[in-house]
Amino acid sequence: MLTDIAIYGGLFWNAFIATTLLPAFSEIALAALLQAGNNSVLLFLAATSGNVAGSIVNWWLGKGIAGYGHKRWFPFRPDHIEKATRHFNRFGKWSLLMAWLPVVGDPLTLVAGILKTPFPMFLVLVTLGKAARYGFIIGAFYLLQ
């Protein structure tokens, strides 16, 4: 039981941290845990929920403290925010389906908060995009076996 908590909880936190600019490669962790024979459904749920939870924190940061973007401790660089804002303005709320993308995806969730995207819409779109990514990885893993 403790091992299961460590495995799935560890993947949750890895995926959560991956939504920051810290290096945490949740896709590699997911593949390694699949290779080790762990439950793919539980791995999918852990990775997706962890990654979505991190995006919710980003949305909250954008909504609440966007004025602190110039501070040294702020987790996103201004150029990442600017690029994400351009992307968001071009494609609107639907761009949140791409929140899984490297570099621009996480700042995109911050921009959604800054632009006050309604939380229910944010949650649905971000979850769909991130779930599709992890579903694809799991599907590819089994296809390549």
ZIJOTA-V777335 format. One record per residue. N is the residue number from 1. RES is the residue in one letter. SS is DSSP state (@ for helix, = for strand, . for the rest). OMEGA is omega in radians with two decimals (none if undefined). Layout:
n=N res=RES ss=SS omega=OMEGA
n=N res=RES ss=SS omega=OMEGA
This chain:
n=1 res=M ss=. omega=3.13
n=2 res=L ss=@ omega=3.11
n=3 res=T ss=@ omega=3.11
n=4 res=D ss=@ omega=3.12
n=5 res=I ss=@ omega=3.13
n=6 res=A ss=@ omega=-3.11
n=7 res=I ss=@ omega=-3.04
n=8 res=Y ss=@ omega=3.05
n=9 res=G ss=@ omega=3.09
n=10 res=G ss=@ omega=3.11
n=11 res=L ss=@ omega=3.08
n=12 res=F ss=@ omega=-3.10
n=13 res=W ss=@ omega=3.07
n=14 res=N ss=@ omega=3.13
n=15 res=A ss=@ omega=3.10
n=16 res=F ss=@ omega=-3.13
n=17 res=I ss=@ omega=-3.13
n=18 res=A ss=. omega=3.09
n=19 res=T ss=. omega=3.02
n=20 res=T ss=. omega=3.09
n=21 res=L ss=. omega=3.07
n=22 res=L ss=. omega=3.14
n=23 res=P ss=. omega=3.06
n=24 res=A ss=. omega=-3.01
n=25 res=F ss=. omega=-3.06
n=26 res=S ss=@ omega=3.12
n=27 res=E ss=@ omega=3.12
n=28 res=I ss=@ omega=3.10
n=29 res=A ss=@ omega=3.11
n=30 res=L ss=@ omega=-3.14
n=31 res=A ss=@ omega=3.13
n=32 res=A ss=@ omega=3.13
n=33 res=L ss=@ omega=3.02
n=34 res=L ss=@ omega=3.13
n=35 res=Q ss=@ omega=-3.14
n=36 res=A ss=. omega=3.06
n=37 res=G ss=. omega=3.13
n=38 res=N ss=. omega=-3.09
n=39 res=N ss=. omega=-3.06
n=40 res=S ss=@ omega=3.13
n=41 res=V ss=@ omega=3.12
n=42 res=L ss=@ omega=3.07
n=43 res=L ss=@ omega=3.11
n=44 res=F ss=@ omega=-3.13
n=45 res=L ss=@ omega=-3.14
n=46 res=A ss=@ omega=-3.11
n=47 res=A ss=@ omega=-3.11
n=48 res=T ss=@ omega=-3.10
n=49 res=S ss=@ omega=3.09
n=50 res=G ss=@ omega=-3.12
n=51 res=N ss=@ omega=3.10
n=52 res=V ss=@ omega=3.12
n=53 res=A ss=@ omega=3.08
n=54 res=G ss=@ omega=3.10
n=55 res=S ss=@ omega=3.08
n=56 res=I ss=@ omega=3.08
n=57 res=V ss=@ omega=3.11
n=58 res=N ss=@ omega=3.12
n=59 res=W ss=@ omega=3.13
n=60 res=W ss=@ omega=3.10
n=61 res=L ss=@ omega=3.13
n=62 res=G ss=@ omega=-3.12
n=63 res=K ss=@ omega=-3.00
n=64 res=G ss=@ omega=-3.01
n=65 res=I ss=@ omega=-3.12
n=66 res=A ss=@ omega=3.14
n=67 res=G ss=@ omega=-3.13
n=68 res=Y ss=@ omega=-3.08
n=69 res=G ss=. omega=-3.13
n=70 res=H ss=. omega=-3.11
n=71 res=K ss=. omega=-3.11
n=72 res=R ss=. omega=-3.08
n=73 res=W ss=. omega=-3.08
n=74 res=F ss=. omega=-2.94
n=75 res=P ss=. omega=-3.11
n=76 res=F ss=. omega=3.11
n=77 res=R ss=. omega=-3.13
n=78 res=P ss=@ omega=-3.14
n=79 res=D ss=@ omega=3.07
n=80 res=H ss=@ omega=3.12
n=81 res=I ss=@ omega=3.14
n=82 res=E ss=@ omega=3.13
n=83 res=K ss=@ omega=3.13
n=84 res=A ss=@ omega=3.11
n=85 res=T ss=@ omega=3.08
n=86 res=R ss=@ omega=3.13
n=87 res=H ss=@ omega=-3.13
n=88 res=F ss=@ omega=3.14
n=89 res=N ss=@ omega=-3.13
n=90 res=R ss=@ omega=-3.03
n=91 res=F ss=@ omega=3.12
n=92 res=G ss=@ omega=-3.08
n=93 res=K ss=@ omega=-3.12
n=94 res=W ss=@ omega=3.09
n=95 res=S ss=@ omega=3.12
n=96 res=L ss=@ omega=3.02
n=97 res=L ss=@ omega=-3.13
n=98 res=M ss=@ omega=-3.12
n=99 res=A ss=. omega=3.13
n=100 res=W ss=. omega=-3.08
n=101 res=L ss=. omega=3.06
n=102 res=P ss=. omega=3.06
n=103 res=V ss=. omega=-3.05
n=104 res=V ss=@ omega=-3.03
n=105 res=G ss=@ omega=-3.10
n=106 res=D ss=@ omega=3.03
n=107 res=P ss=@ omega=3.10
n=108 res=L ss=@ omega=3.12
n=109 res=T ss=@ omega=3.05
n=110 res=L ss=@ omega=3.13
n=111 res=V ss=@ omega=3.10
n=112 res=A ss=@ omega=3.07
n=113 res=G ss=@ omega=3.12
n=114 res=I ss=@ omega=-3.11
n=115 res=L ss=. omega=3.06
n=116 res=K ss=. omega=3.02
n=117 res=T ss=. omega=3.13
n=118 res=P ss=. omega=-3.04
n=119 res=F ss=@ omega=-3.13
n=120 res=P ss=@ omega=3.12
n=121 res=M ss=@ omega=3.10
n=122 res=F ss=@ omega=-3.07
n=123 res=L ss=@ omega=-3.13
n=124 res=V ss=@ omega=-3.07
n=125 res=L ss=@ omega=3.13
n=126 res=V ss=@ omega=-3.14
n=127 res=T ss=@ omega=3.12
n=128 res=L ss=@ omega=-3.13
n=129 res=G ss=@ omega=-3.10
n=130 res=K ss=@ omega=3.08
n=131 res=A ss=@ omega=3.11
n=132 res=A ss=@ omega=3.12
n=133 res=R ss=@ omega=-3.11
n=134 res=Y ss=@ omega=3.06
n=135 res=G ss=@ omega=3.10
n=136 res=F ss=@ omega=-3.14
n=137 res=I ss=@ omega=3.13
n=138 res=I ss=@ omega=3.10
n=139 res=G ss=@ omega=3.12
n=140 res=A ss=@ omega=3.12
n=141 res=F ss=@ omega=-3.11
n=142 res=Y ss=@ omega=3.09
n=143 res=L ss=@ omega=-3.09
n=144 res=L ss=. omega=-3.13
n=145 res=Q ss=. omega=none
